[in-house]
Every structure is written in C-alpha cells, then in structure tokens.
Amino acid sequence: MNRSSVVSSDIRSIGYEPSTCTPEIEFHGGSVYQYAGVPPVEHSRLLAAGSKGTRFHEYTKDHFPCIRIA
C-alpha cells in the first residue's frame, strides 16, 4: 500500500485502500498498523485534521480492529 507523509508529531505516513476500507498508519517509531473497516469519511477526516495524532487516538485507535505489519 502506498502511504503519504503527513505533518504530525506521532504519525509519519498514512495510506488507505478503499476497496477494503483499510488504512495503514506508520508511526515515527517505525511501527506500521492496518485497521479494518474504517469508512472513507473517517479516513478523510483524519487527513484533514489539524492534529492527526489526536484524531487517530480519539476516532480510530481503539474503535477498529488492527494488526501490526511492521
């Protein structure tokens, strides 16, 4: 999955696969996670957020199942 760099103190890059509603989030520490079933609107809100880390922690992290891939 292709990810794009973002400006965030917590998140390095974000990608999204619309066919499976799967975002992929890379953190500055090097870990990469994929989250299942995240609607496109929530992905758009994450990208538009002034604080991507805050948006992620409030609306994605503990609300969707995830797997660590790196």
N, C-alpha and C positions, 0 to 999 in steps of 0.2 A: 504494500500500500504506500502510495506517495504521501508524505507529510510536508506541511509548510511550516516554516519557522514562525513563531509568534513572539511578541514582546510580553514577557511575563517573568517574574522572579522565581516561579515554580515550574512552569511548563516550557519546554524547549520547542516542541513542534506538535502539530495536530493534523491528523488525516481523517478521512471519512469515506466509507464505502456505502453509497446509498442503496444498493441492491440488497444489502443485508442489515442496513441501519447500524453499522458498526464503526464507531470512532476509534482511532488509535492515537494514544497520547504518550508522548515521550517527555520525561521529566529531566531536569538539569542533572540529576544524579546518574542518569543513564538508563534507568528502568523504562520499559515500554509496556503499556497495558492496552488491551482491547476490551471494549464494553459492548454488551449485547443489547439490541433492541432500543437504541437511542433514536428517538424520532428526528427527522431532518430539521424541524423547527428548533429543537433543543440544541442541535449542533450549530445552527446559525446563530442562536443566542449566545452560545459560548464564544464563537469567533468575534461577535460584535461587542462582547462585554469589555468594559473598561478594565476590570480585573478578572482575567481569565482563571486564575487560581481560585479566587473566591467563588466565581460562578461554578467552576468544576466541583469544588468541595460542597457547595450548597445544593446542586441540582443533578449531579452525575455520580460522584464517587460512591456513595452508599445507597444509590437508588437503582442501579442496574448491575447485573452480574458481570464479572470481569475475569480475564485471565492475564497473567503476566507472560509476555512473549520474549522479553529480554531483560 
